[in-house]
Each structure stands twice: as C-alpha cells, then as structure tokens.
Amino acid sequence: MPSDTMSGDNMTGDANDCLGCTIQTPVRNNYYDGKLLAERDFTLEQHYGINKRRLHNQSLHGSGTVCGLKVVAHEMPQCATEKFWIKAGMAIDCCGQEVILPDDYLVDIQSELLKRGLYANMVDSLIIGIRYREQDIDMVPNVLTGGGCADDALASNRTNESFEVVLDSKPIDTLQSAIAPTQAKLEWVHSITLSDQQPLAFLAEHLYGHNYLLVKNRVGDGCKLYVYRQDNNDLITAFDIGIDASDVIASSVAEHIMVASTFVQVDDQNVQSEIVGIGFFERANIQSQSIPVKTLSSGGNSLLARSTLDDSLFVLDPIQGQLTGYRGSELKSWLNDEASEPSPHCVQLIEPFTGVCEDKLTSRISITPGGTHLFVTLQGSDGSTGLWMLQVSNLLGDSLPETLGQVDLSGVLTSVNISNMDTLDSMGTLDSMGTLDGMDGMDEQLIRNPIDLQVSADGEMVALLSRLGNQGNLHVFTFDKFSDSLVLRGGGVSWAGAPTSLAISTSERWAFVTDNSVIGAQGNVLTIDIEQASAAGISQVQFNSTANVSGTVTHCVTSYRGEHLYVLAEDDEGGEPQRGLVAIIDLREENCEAIFEQSLDSCADCADAVDYVILAHIENFAQGLPVVNELEQQTNNTANLIDNLTLRHIVPSAEQLREVIHCLVEQGISSGIPGPRGQSGVDGTNGEDGVPGASGWVNDPDVGHIAAVNWIHDGNFAMDGLDYDNKLMTQGLVIAFSKDIRYQNLSTKAFAPFIEVQFEYINPMFGNEAVKMSPALIEWQPVVVNIPDIGDADGPSDLDEINTIISTSPPGMDGKANALLIKPFFNIGMNAMPMNRRIDGLLVRIVVHGDFIEDVDGNVIAANHLLGEISTTSDYRSGNGRQGNQFYSWFYLDGNSDAASMPAPPV
C-alpha cells in the first residue's frame, strides 16, 4: 500500500463555510470599465462559485461517500492492533463540501485518539470519519504596495482543500443507521374481544370498508355475524346467523355477503325448519334485515371461494370431500329472481371423512387471481392430508367435471432434516413415503400434512404450509397455469412448531404464519423471508419478526392491500374468562411518498449532524485487539470487526441510479432471482434476562363494571318519538356501575366525550338506507341507584325486569354517585325529521367510552358490552377483565303511534 503521504497534523484552517439552512443571497461581482479591483473582489468571485457548488451538492446530492474511502485492516498481522487503512476516494459532507482523499491513508489509532483526548477506557464504539479542512500552503513574502512589508512577513499564496481523519466514540444507538430496515413490520394496533365466543372466519371487505366476523357461542350451537367499520373498528351491527356457521365471503362488488351456515327459518304456520347452505345477505340492508334474501343448499361446515372475474362460487365440503361450483351468470339471474336455483357442478375429491369432526385438521380452498385454477387441502379418513389442483373450466364445463387430481408432493415435504428434534429422535427418521420407520412396533403414522396454501397476487407463486409431526414447513412453488404444474423453488424452511395458517404479504417478500408452540405457551405470528424459503437447500428458519397473541391462534387473513393482518384466536379450554380474540396487526412500512414531502419542511441543516462524513465503525472497540475486515477464526471478543455499511451514507451518481433502475426493470421488482445467501455470522452472547413486568389487568375484582341499564338491550324502549322524549323528561337513560365513580372528572360540555348517541331509521325514500341523526343536546347528571333494588327475574315472564333500574336519587351529602342519568334529545329543526311524520323503527345507538370513567379507587371501569345480555342475564357484569374499552348498546322506538308533535329540546 502507498505510504502515509498526507497527514492532518498541519491543518491550519477551520474554514468550513457551511450554509446549513441559513441560505444566503448569492452576491457576485459586477464588472465595468475603470473598476478598481481589490482583494475583496477576487475573494468574492471565488466564494460565489464555491458556495453555489456546495449548495448544489448539499441540496441535490446530500451527504455521504461518493466513491472509495473503504476502511480496511492492515495487511500485516503485527500492525493490525495499531493501524488500519482508509482507501482513496471522495465524499460530500453535510455542508456540500467535497472531501477528497487522493491516496490511501494509514491511520494510527492511538495517536488519532489522543488528538481528541480519548483514552482506551473512554472508547465505546469507535466511529471512523473524514472531515473537510483547508490548509494554507506556498508561503511567500507579504509585500505591500509601494514596497513596504506587512505586519505578517509571510502570506499563504495557495489554499489546499484537504482532509482530516476523525476517530470518535459514540454509542451506536445514538446514530441513525444508513441501511434501510429489512425487518417485516408487526405492530399490534387493536383487539376485538369476544366473551364466551369462538371466532370462526373473518372477511376484510375493502370496497365499503367493512369487516365481517363470524363467531360461535361456546354454549350451544348458535352463531353470530358481527359487522365493524374498518377504519376505527366500531361495531355497526350484529345478529344471529344460524347454527354451525363456517365461512363468510363477499361478491366481487360486495353487493352480497355470503355466509355458510345452518339457517333456522319459520314459515307462516310458525313451523321451524333448518336449511343447510349458503345465505346471501344484501350489504345495503344488512343492518335492518338479519335474514338471508336467498339461501343456496349445500353441505355442512362448508368453505367458500369465488372468482373475481364472474362471481362464480365454489363450495368445499371437507367432511364429504366434495367440491361444488356454481356459475356466476346463473347465480346473478337467481338472485334477481330471473331464474331458478343454479345448477351445481360437483366433483368428489376424496372419500368422506369418517372420524370425529373435532379431530379433523382445518381444510383450505384457494383460487388463483385469474380465476383459472382452484387449490384444495383436505384430510382423508386415514388421517392423511393432500393437496388437489383443479381447472375451473373443467369444473364448470358442460361435460362431466374433471379434476387434475392430487398434486404429487413426495420428496418435497418428506426430505426435511428432523434429526435435531428431540421429540422425534426416538421415533426414527422419515423414509421416502412420508412415514416414520424404526418405531419399535408402533403403527406407522403418515405425518405429511399440507394444511394451508396461498396464491400470490399475480398468480405466479404458490406458498404451501405443512406439518410433519411437531414440525412446521414452508415451501414455495412457481405456478405455470398453461402446463398445470407446480415447480418447487429451493428447499423450503422448517421449524419446530405447530403452524395453523398462512398469509402472504402483497410484496411477496414475507410469509405470515400462525403457530401455537414456537415461543412460550401463547400463540404467535411468525414472519418468514420467502427468499430464504426459495433458496437452494433446506434450512432451519430464522424468524424475521414475531408477535405474541394471547390464546390459541387458528387463522389469519390479510386486508386487500396488505395493510393489516387479522389473527383469529381463542382461549385454551379451562381459561378464564372464556373468550375469543381478533388481533389486528399493522403490516404497513413507512410511507415512502412522505420522503418527498420532507423537503417542504426545511432545507438541509448541519446543526444536529456531525461535521464529518462517517466511513465506518467498530462496535465495542477494544484497544489491543487486531482490526479485521471479517471474522474468520475470531469472535467479537477477540477482534475488532470493521463495519463499512451500517453507518455509511452513500451518494449515488446518476449513472449508478440509471443502472439500478435498468436492473429492476429487466428482472422485475417482485420476480427477480434471489442472489446467493451469505454465510451465517457467529452467534452473539445471550444477554441477561430482564426484570419481569407487572401483571396486566385481568379479572381484577377491584375494577368497576357496568351493572345495569334502564332499557332492554336490542328491545323496544318507547312507542314513538313523543313517548321517548316524555320518558327522558321523567326518568332519562340510566347506566349504573358496580362501584362509585368520580363523576367530577367527566366533561360538562353538551357533547361529552364519554358518551355518544346516534338516532337511525330506515327511510324507503332513500333506498332503505339508514338515515343517521345526532341529538340536539345531551344532558347528564350523577345519580345514585340502590343496587339491591335492581330488577331480578322471578320467572320466564319477568325476563324484561332482569337488571333494569327501578329508581334513582341524587347524590347525598357525601357527594358519591354510582350511576349516570343521560338525556339525549331530538333536534327537530336542524335534521330532516318532519314534525308530523311517523317514526317507524327508530334505532337509538349508545356508546359509552370506559376509558373516560374512573371509579373512586382511580381505576378505569371495564366497559366491554360483549354479549348483548345486560338486561336478560342475572348479575350481569360488563367487561372482559381489562380496564377501558367501549360499551355498545341500542334500543328501538317501535313506531306504533304517530308523533303528532314532539317537545323542543330544553334550553
């Protein structure tokens, strides 16, 4: 290497002329004949050009290294503990100044540290940088006009734009990494909790921004469908959906919501009957009409898929092993009452399952985006699970339906190395047929189980999730729809776990897997790099990021654009409280468009940045250990490893950008061939366990709850609007709590943040859409309810009296209250509510925000209203065992009389 040809020792200037954000008005010379030119004119001429160039660099290129300046270890081992090299190159600092290192520069670690007053015990992580410095050279006699001498005998005839090497010590966590993050994002943003209910299926419908959640009651076979707003997760409506429901989907333009269930219907003679099939609900009327407009007969526990092209519907009966298709055109005519029920096109994939239904693994059905092929995973009567691929044209053709048959996966899922799994060591190894041999007389057990499959948005990639005993596997295939073939990409990845479902990110980079045995006793969401699964050879997966989900995870679904992951989970048997859960996890990365908007805030500024360009760093630097380019036989404890990338910002040239863009266009951003994977680094030392955190609020008996209301939830409260306002004037709406509350902290404004009220009615003049009105005024006051006097049922005829409030009284001398009396009045003048109009079926919706209401002990009340049984369940207590959340309830005005007039709101 070249010798030390330039040193920073003789740097005399500190002449950084950094513009920062204080952009100066450019001033240049104006020449004219006869102008007397002095030193300041020539200096101004130089500074104008220099500052313009630096402003250009700073604003249009940024700071960082342009080329070269790589930090490398000394080639002689005996010198590697004291010195290292910086290769020749160029950088631009935060002021736009060009820092040029013309030759390789040898850095003496000890001497450079001493220049900054740093000693070995003061160095944490070593930062290596380079700074712009100006050097006065070519000293000449300073002779004034007339032959006299200036005060300084010598003056600099030239200025050398030089450099200074900087060795600094800073904690790494105080510096921003220059490398874009490669972690997949998993950020928990919301939870939907369900008391004594089990989530079955979830639909994220994007056209109208609604989420549909299908649940089953833990007691009995009854099921419900919940409808939520997608933007804020508020509940829109909920209604019974029959028994043994299994799946929910939407049509292509979401005019119909389809639910697979067993529907109970009552005819004109009050005779009940059950219809097993697919119920079609009109989305626009789903709030007012909780029965299907049409029901298509099918098998029980069905799974649904539809074509985005023509709304053809496909129904999988996992018990009977049968797949049925219905043409979209025939379904449309049937729904419009233009034709009879469409003809089913059936194909038998496997013999019916004869085991116990609870022991059957979850089946899946998936369709390609182009609607050409269906993929089905099914479990047979012998316990084996297989993958089937079908052509839609064959299934819906006029001739006898045909299937391409079961996909041959032999040699794919059976070749995973499980020798390191303790639970399987004693049972033997996998043979070529997917069975366990060497089990000492135990029956052979087929353990090859494809359990979920997802097709990419472009239809060219298929990801397959499988289980081999207590091992999870993910394999990636390229799908060729013209040859009806799946071509394996790479060797896949495996892990010790119990996966249950799979989702794919819109970028096709990440696979999200729900698993119940990887980390602790809770369910988890695992993120797997699809590029790793597509690499050559079989590898033990390294999870990119994980998220814990309380309970047992069963299924996951991504939103249409991939912003959110919805994870369905339920408590293990015996857990308290018995509950279901939908975890909403944010998957969105940083808004890349916002990067352009940053330039609107301010121009580049060096105020908060270092005044040198960072080239490299050595984390946990230890003086006396050799400086190395890479770890070979050493570890981080025996050598100082140079990191040239993490903190180094690079300023790319226009030519480099052109080459990158050309490369992306040539290979395709999402379908390029992954490069070879590098060697794994040395495992780091495990850190010490942290101090366990405090227990959360779960089943805390000291937390207050909502104990009663004076209306019947989902029942009739008044005959009409006049009766409603009369009841408000005499008794109001009352909500009682199990403990005294701090009502002094609640807002006194007309529209208080702790309570929301909305009036809704169905207007046939607007296509039976719900017309929504806000109250003109919401009055409230604290009251006292005698808890023992709350109604209690003496028998079935008194159900309406359970947990309804009998009487109230104002707070006593002690100022304590355990209830709120609320009066939301109509606004006759400001809303389109005619004075003499019959108000038929008016709905009054009430939302109480528990986060705003404290009990006298300072605890926020547990407010969830989960089952809608506050008026019909003795000793009801709201809440899911945790503080806060919202209480939702509603009641109706039955509309049996005309509202000839209604009182104006009180002043």
N, C-alpha and C positions, 0 to 999 in steps of 0.2 A: 504494500500500500504506500501511497505517497507520504512523505514526512509531514510533520506539523509545520505547514507553510504559513499559517496565519493565526495569530493569537488575539484574544480580546484584551490583553493586558494594556495595550497602548491606546485604548479607545478614549478619546478626549471629549467628544461631544455627547450631549444628551439632547440632541436637536430634533426630537420627534415633533413633527408638525402635524399632530393628529387632528383631523377635522371633527371627528365624532359626530354628534348630532347638531353641533353649532355650525351649520353650513354657512360659510361666509360668502358675501357677494364678491364674485370674481372682479378683480381690477387689473387692467393691463395698460401698458404704455400707449400713449398717443404721440406719434412722431410727426414733426413738421420741420421745415427748413429753418435752420438757425437755432434749433433747440439745444440748450446746454445739457449734456448728459453727465450725470454724476453717478457715484457708486450705487445709490439707492435705486436709480432707474434700471441698472443692469440686474441688481438683486431682485427687483420687482418682476423683471422679464423672466428670470429663472423660476421664481416662486409661482408665477401664473401657470406656467406649463407643468411644473411639478405637482402643484395642488390639484390641477384639473385631472392629471393622470391618476393620482391617488384617489380622488373622488370617484373616478370611473372604476378603479379596482375595487374600492370599498363597496360601492352601491351595486355594481353589475356582476361582480365575481364573488365577493365575500372573502373570508379569510381562511387560511389553511395552506397546506403544501401543494405546490403545482407539479413538481416532479422531483424525484430523488429524495435526498435527506433521510434515507433509511438509517436507522440505528442498528449497528451490527456489533457482535462481540469481537474482541481482539483475537487474531488468528493464533497467537502463541499462548498456550495454557498458563504459563508462568506470569503473563501480563494481564490475564483476564480478570484478576481480582482487583486491579488498579485502574485499568483503562478500557475504553471502547471507542469505536469509530462512528462518525457521522458521515455518510456518503454525500458527495457533492450534489447540489440541487438548488431549488428556488422555492420560496414561499411568499405569501402575501399576508401581512399582519392585519389586525383589526382596523388600523388606520389607512389601509390601502398601500402601505409602504412595501416595496419589493425587497425581500431579504435574499441575497444571493451568496451561496457558498461555492466558490469556484473550484475548490479541490477538497478531497476527503480530509476530514479534520479529526485529529486524535484528541480525545478528551481525557484529562487526568482527573479522576473522580475526586480524590482528596483535595487537590488544590482548588478545584471549582467550587466544592462545598464550602471551603474555608473563605472564599471570596464573599459568600453570602452569610458568613457567620454561622454555618451549620456544622455540627459535630455528629459523630456516629449515633450517639444516643438521642439525637433530636430528629432523626430521619425516620419517617414512617414509610410512605410510598414515595419513591423517587420519580419526580417529573423531569423529563428532558425536553428542553425547548431551545428556540433560537430567537434572538431579538435584533431588530434593526438598530444600527449605530452608525453615526457619521464620524469619520476620522480625518483630522487635519494633517495634510502631508505637503511635501515640497515647500519647505520653509525658505523664504527669501528675505533680503534686507527690505525694510519698510522705509522707503524714501518718499518724502512729501514733495509736492510741487514747489519749485524753487531750489531744490537740492538739499533741504533740511531733512532731519531724521525725526520720525515719530517717537512717541514715548516707548512703544514696543519696538525693539530693534528688529525683530523678525515678524513676518506675517505669513500665514498659510496661503500658498499660491493655488492649492487644489484641495478639494474635499472628496475623500474616499467614502462612498456609500458601502459600509462594511457590515459586520455582524458581531454578535456576542452570544456565546453559548450560555445557557441558563440551566443550572441544576437547582431544582426547587423541591420542597417536601410539602405535600398536601394530602389530606385524606381523600381517597378515591371517591367516596360518596358525596364530596362537595363539588365534584366536577361532572359535567354532563357528558355522557358517552356520545361519541361521534357515530357509532354504529347503530343503525335502525334496529329497534327491538324485533326479535324473531319469535317472541312468545305469543301463543294464541291467548286471546283475552277471555277470561271467565270472571265476570263481575256480577254478583248476586244483587238484583235491583228490587225484587218484590216477591212476596209469597201469597198464595191463595190457600187458606187453611180451611179444612172441611172436618167438622166434628162428626164422628161415627159414620163416616162415608169413605168409600174407596174410589179413587179416580180410575176410570176405565179407558177413556180416549179423549183426545184433545184436537181441536181444529183451530188453526190461526188463519182466519179469512181476511185477506188484505184489501179487497175492493171496498168494503164498507167499514173496515177497521173493527171487526168483532171477533172475539174469541169464544169458542163453544167448548164447554167442559161437560163430559158425560160421567156421572158418578153412580155408584150403587150404595144403597143403605146397608150398613153392617147387620142390622136387624131386619129380617125379611128379604124379599127379592125385589123390592121397589127400587126404581132408578129415577134420577132427575137429570135435567139438562139445564145448566147454568149458562147465561149469556153475559159477557163482560165487554166493556169498552176496551179497545186495545191500547189507547194512548195513556189512560190513567188507571186501568183495571177496575173501574167502578162496575158494580153489578147492574145490569139492565133489567133482566128478568130471570125467573127460574120456575120450572114446572115439572110435574111428574111425566115420565117418558116410558111408562110401562114397566115390565119386569125383564130381567136377564138381558139388558141392553149391552151392546158390544162395540159399536163403532159409529162415528159421525164424520160426514164429508159434506162438501158443498158443490153445487153445479158450477160450470165454468164462469158464469157471470153472477153467481151467488143469488139467483132469484129463488132457489130452493135449497134448503138444508135437509140432508138425508140422514136418518138415524136407523140403525139396525137394532130391533128390539122385539119383544112380545107385547103387543098393544092390547089393552083391555077396552072393549067398546060396549056400549049399552044401546039397544035398539028401542023402538017406540014402546014396546011392551015391558021395558025395564029389565030385559034379559041380557045378562052379561055374556060376552064371548071373547075369546083370545085369538088374535091374529099374529102369527109369527111372520115377520117380514121387514121390509124397508119402508119407513114412514117418510113422506115428503111434506115438509113444512114450508109455507111461504115466508120468506125472510121478512117482507114488509109488514106482515101481520103476526109475527111470532110473539109479540108482546100481548096481543089480545086474543089469540087463538092458539091454545095449547094442545090441540089435537091435529093429527096429520090430515091434509086435504086429500091425499091418496095414500094407499098402502099396497105395496108390491109384495106378494107372497114369496117367501124364501126360507132357507134353513135357519136353525137357531145358531146363536153365537157367531154370526157372520162377520167377516171383514170386508171392507169396501174399497174400491178403486174406481176412478173414472178417467175417461180420455179428455184431455184439454182441447182436443180438436172438434169432436162432435158430441160430447157429453154421453158417450156410451158408458154404461155402468157394468162393473164386474163385481160379482159377489162370491166370496170364498167361504165355503162351509168346512171348517177344519175338522169337525167330528166325522162328517160323511166323506171327507176327502174329495169334494166335488167343487168345480169352478163353473159359474154360470155367467153368461154375458147377455146384455140387452142393448140393442142398437139405440143410439141417441135419437135418431129421427122418430122411431116408434115410441120412445119414452115421451118425447115432446108432444106428439099427437095425442097420446093417452092423457097427459097432464092437462091438455087444452080441451079435453072431452070430445076430441075429434075421432078417436078410435078406441078399440077395446084394449085390455091389458096387453103389453108387448109380449112377444114370444120369447121364451128362454132358450138360450143355446148352451148346452151343458156338456161337460167333459169330466169323466172320472179319472182323477189323478192317482189315487191310492185307495186301498181297501179302507172301509170305515174303521175309525178308532174304537176299540172295544174296552179300553182300560178305564180307569177312574178319571173323569174330566179334570179334576183338580190337579192330577199328576201330569197332565199334558203340557208340553212346552208351548210357549207362545208361537203362533204361526204368523207369517207376514205375506202381504201381497204388494207388489210394486209395479208400476208401469213406466215405460220409457217416455220422455217428454214428447217425442213424436207420435206416441200412441200406437207404435207398431208391435211391441212385444210386452209380454207380462212375465214377471218373475214371482215364483211362489215357493215359500219354505213350508214344509209340512212334516208332522211326526206320524209315523205309521203305528200299527197295532203292536209291532215288535219292539217299539221304543226307538227305532232309528229315525233320523231326520234327514230329509233330502231336499234338493233344490230342483225345481222344474222351470223350464223356459217354454213359452207358448207364443205363437204368432196370432195377433188379434184378428187378422184377416181369415185365418183358418177357423178360429173360434166363432166368429160372427158370420161366416160364409153360409151359403145356401146348402152346401153339401154337409155331410156328416162332419161334425167338428173333429179336428185333428190336433194333436199336441206334438211338439218337438221332443217331448219326453224329458226324463230326469237328466240333469247335467252330470257328467262323469267327473267327480272330484277326487277320484282315487289318486294317491300320490301327491295331492296338494295339502290336504288337511291332516294327513297321517304321517308326514315326514318331519314334524316339529320335534326338536330335541327336548325331552322332558326328563332327562337323566338327573337334573338337579332338583327335581321336585320331590320332597320327602314323602309326600302323601302317595306318590305313585311308584316310588322306588321298589317297594316290596311287592308290587303287583306285576312287575315286568315291564316290557317295552312294547311299543307299537309295531305290529307287523304290517305288511303291505296292504292288508284288507281292512285296516282300521280297527282291529280288535286287540285286546290285551292278551299276550301269551305269558306262560310261566306263572299262572295264578294259583298253583298248588291245589287243583281240584275245584277252584271256583268256576262258576259258569262264565263263559266268555261274554263280555259286555261290549256292545257296539257303542263307541264313545264319539264317533264323528257326528257332530250336530250343528249344521248351519242353522242359525236362529234369527238372523236379520240380514237384510240386503238393501242397499241404497244405490240408485242410479244418479249419476251426475246431471247437472242442468243441461249439458249439451248432449247427453245420452251416449257419450263415448267411453265412460268409465263406470265400472260396477265394483262397489266395495262390499265384501262379504264378511260378516261376523259369525264366528263359530265357537263352539265349546268342545273341548276334549277333556272329559272328566272335570277337574277343577282348574282347567287352563283355558284362557281366552286367546283367540287368534283373529287376526285381521289380514285378509288377502285382497289384493287389488287386481282387477282384470280389465283388459281393453275389450270393449264390446263391438263386434262387427255385425251390424244388422243385415248386411247383404248376404253374408255367409252363415248367419245364425250361429256365431261361435263366440266363446269367451276365451281370450288368450291371457294367461297368467303373466303378471308383471312382477318380477322379483320374487323373493322368497317369503314375503309376509313378515309379520311380527307376532310375538307371543308374550304372554304374561300369566302369572299365577293369579287367577281370579275367577269370578262368576259373572260374566257380562250378560246383559239382558236386552239391550237395544243399541241402535246405531243411527247417527245423523252425520251428514256431510256439509261442510261449510260451502258457501257459494263460490269461494275462490278455489275449491277443490284441493286446498292445501292441508286442511285439518279434518280428522275424523273424531267425532264426539261419541264416546261410548259410556253408557251407564253400566256400573258394576257394583256388586254388593259385598266384595270380600278383599279388595286391594288394600285399603287404608282404614284401619280401625274397624269398628263394628257398624258404622254407618254406611249408607250408600254413597257412591261417588260418581262424579262426571270426570272422565279421563279424556285428555286431548292427545291424539296420536298424529305424528307427522306422516302424511300419506307418502311423501317422498321416501321416508325410511322404509315403509311397508313395500314400496315399489323397487327398492334396491336389491341387488343380487345377493343371494344367500339369505338364510333365516337368522333373525336377530332377536334378542330379548329387548323388548321395547323400553325406551326411556320416555316417560310421560312428559309432554311439554309443559302442561299445567293441569291442575286438578281443582275440583270444587267439591266440598262435602255437602251431602244432602241428608237431613235427618230422616231416619226410617229406611225402608227398603225401596229402592228405585225400580220401576217397572218399565218405563217407556220414556222416550224423549222425542221432541218434534221441533224443527226449526221454523221460524217465520218465513214468509215468502221471500223476502230479500235478505234473509240471514242475519237480521239484527239481533234476534233473541233466540234463545234455546229454552223451550218449555219442558221441564222434567217432572214426570208424574211419580209420586212416591206415596207410601203408606207405612203406618207404624207396624212393627212386628207384633205378632199375637201376644197378648198379655201386657202390652204397653199401655200407659195411661197418660193423657186421655187417648182413646182410640180415635185416630184422625187420619185424614188424607191430606196431601200437600201437592201443590203445583209450584215448583220453584221457577222463577223467571230470571234467566241469566243473560246478561248483556254480552254479546259477542262482537260488537262493533269496535273497530280500531279507530284511531284518531281520524277525524275528518280531514282528509288530505287537501280538499279545496280550501280549507281555512288557512293553509300555509301561505297562499297567495294574499289573503286578507291581512296578514301580519304587516305587510308593507304599508298599510294605511295608518297604522298606529304611530310609527316613528321611523326615522332613518337609523342606519347602523350607528351604534354607540359603543365606545370602548370603556365607558365609565365602570361597568360591572365586569369587565373581562380582563384577563391578564394581558400585559403589554408585549407578550412574546407569543410565538407560534409553538404549540405543543407538538413535539415529534413522537414521543414515546413515553412510556412509564414502566417502572419496575415496582410491582406491588410488594409490600412488606420487604423493602430493601434491607439487606444485612451486609454491612461492610466487612470485607474479608472473604466473602464467598465469590466464586467466579461469576462473571456476567456471561450469559449464554443466549444463543439465538433460539434454541429449543431444548426441551428436556429429553434427554436420551436415557442414560442410566441414573440421572439425578432426580431429585424431587424438589418441591418448592422450599423445603427446609435445608437443602444442600447447595442450592444455586439461585442466582438472581436471573429470572427469565425476562427478556425484553419483549414488551408488547407494543408493536408498532401500529396497531389498528384501533384499539378501543377508544383512545382519546384523540387520535389524529383526524383532524378535518382535512378533507382533500378538495381542492378547487379544480374541477374537471375542465378541460379545454372543450371548445365547440366541436372539435374533431372527435374527442372521446365520447361526447354525448351523441354525436351522429352515429358512431359505431355501435353504441349500446342500443339506440332506438332501432337501428337496422337489424341488430341481432334479435331483438324482441319480435320485430315484425316477421323475420324469416322463420323463426322456430315457433312462434305463437306463445303468448304470455302464459297461458294456462296448460299448454300441452307440450312444452319443451321437454327434452330428455334430461333427467337429473344427472348432474355430474357425479363423479365417484365420491363416496363418503370418506372423510379423513379418519385417521386413527384416533381412537378414544384417548382422552387425556388421563393423567394419573388422578386417581380418586383423592379428593381432599380430606382433611381431617374433620371428623364429625364435631360439631360444636356442642356445648353443654346444653342440657335441657333447660328451657325457660321455666319461670315460676308459673304454676297453674293459675289461670284466671278465675275470677269469682263466678259462681253458678248463676245462670240466667234465671229470669222469672218464669218458672214452670210450676203450675199448680200451687202457687203461693196462697195459703188461706187468708193472708192479711190483705190481699188486693181486693178492692171493691169491685162489685159486679152490678149489672142492671138486673133488678129482681122482678120488676113488674111494670106494665103499662096499662092505661085505662081504655085501650081499644083491643079488638081482636085482630091479630096479625092476619093479613090476607082475607079479612072479612068485612062486613058492612058496618060502618060507624054511624051514618046518618042517612035519612031518607033523601035529602036533596041539599042544595047549597044553603037554603034558608035555615033548614034544621041544623046544618053543620055550624053556621055562624052563631045560631042561638046556643048550641052546646058549648061553643068556645066562650061565649059571654058568661055562661053559668058555671062551667066546670073546666074547660080547657083540655089540652092534651097533657097528660101527666106521665113522667118517667121517674120511677123510684129506684133507688140504689140500696145495696145491702149495707152500706156504711154512710155516715155523714160525709158531706162533701164540702170543699172550700169554694162556695159559690161566689165569694167576693172576688175571686181571680177571673171570673168569666166576663166576657165583653158585654158592655151595656148598649152597644150600637143596635140599630134596628135589624140589621142582618148580621147576627153574631156568628163568628167563625166556628163555634162548637156545634151549630145546628144548621141543617139545610132542609128546606121544604120545597116541594115542587108539585103543582097540580097538573094532571094529564087527563085528557079524554079523547076518545076516538071520534073523529069527525068524518062522516061519509062524504062530505063535500070535498074533502082533500084526499080521496082515495083510501079512506080508512087509516090514514096516518095519525099517529099520536100528536095531538096539539098540547104543547107544554106552556105553562104559565108559572110565573113566580109570585109569591104572596106580596101584597102591598105593604104589609107590616108584620114583623114577628115580635110580639111581646113575650117576655118571660119573667118569672119571679120564683124565688125559692119557696118551697113548702115542706111540710112535714107529713109523712104517711106513716100510719100505725102499721108496722109490718105484720103483726099477728092478725090484723083485720083484713089483710089481702084475701080476696075470694079463694075458697077451696071447694073442690067439687065434692058433692055428696053422691054422685052417680052419673051415669052417661048423659042424662038430660041436662046436667048442670055444667057441661064442658065449657060453655061460654063464660062461666064465672071463675074458672081457674086462673089465679094470678092476675086478676083485674083489680084495680084500685077502687076501694069503696068510698073513702073520704079523704080530704086533705085539710090541713090547717097551717096558718102562717108560722114562721119560726118563733120560738119562745124567747124568754129573756136571755137565755144562753146564746142566742144567735145561731143555733145549729139547725141544719136542714138536711134531709136525706132524699129530696126529690126536686124536680124542676117542673113547673107548670108553664106550658108554652102555648101561645095563641097566634097561629099564622092565619091572617085574614086574606080574603079575595081582594083583587084590585079590579073593580068593575069598570072604571073609566079608562084605564090605560091598556087593558087587554081586550082582545076581540071576543068578549063574552057578552052576548046580548042580554039585556035586562030581563026579558020575558021568555028566555029560551029554556027549555027543559034540559037539565044537565044529566045526561044518561050515562051511568057507569063512570063517574068521575073518580080518578085514582089520586090519592094523596100519598106521595112518597116522602119518607122522613129518613135523614141520615144524621146520626149523632157521632161526632168525632171524639172518641175516647181520649185521645192524646191531650185534649184541652181541659179535661175534667180531673181534678185531684180529690182524693179523699182526705180526711183530716190528718192522716199519718203521712201525707206527702206522696202517696203512691198514685200513679195514673191508673184509672179504672180499666179493667179488661172488658172491652166493649163488643167483641165479635158477636153478631147475631147469626148463628150458623145453620140452624135447622128450621127456623120459622115457627117454633113451637112455644114461644114465650107465653102465649095466652092459653095453651092447652096442655101444658106439662106442669105437674105439681112441683113446687120448689125449684122453679127454673132459675138458672144462673147463666148469664151471658159470659162470653169469653172462652178462649182456648187455653187458658192457663198462663197467658202472657199479657203484659200491660199494653194498653193502647188499642189501635186499630179502630174500625168503624162499625157502627150498629146500623143495619139496614132494616127498615120495616115499611109497610104500606097498608092502607085500607081503602075502602070504596064508599062512595055515595050511590045507593042502589038505583036512584032515579025513578022512584015510584010516584012522585008527585011533581007538579010544575013549580018552579021557583018564580012566582009572580013578581016578587021583589026581594031584594036582599039588602040588609043594612050596610051602610057605608062603613069603611074601616074607622075605628075610633081615632080621634085626634090625640 
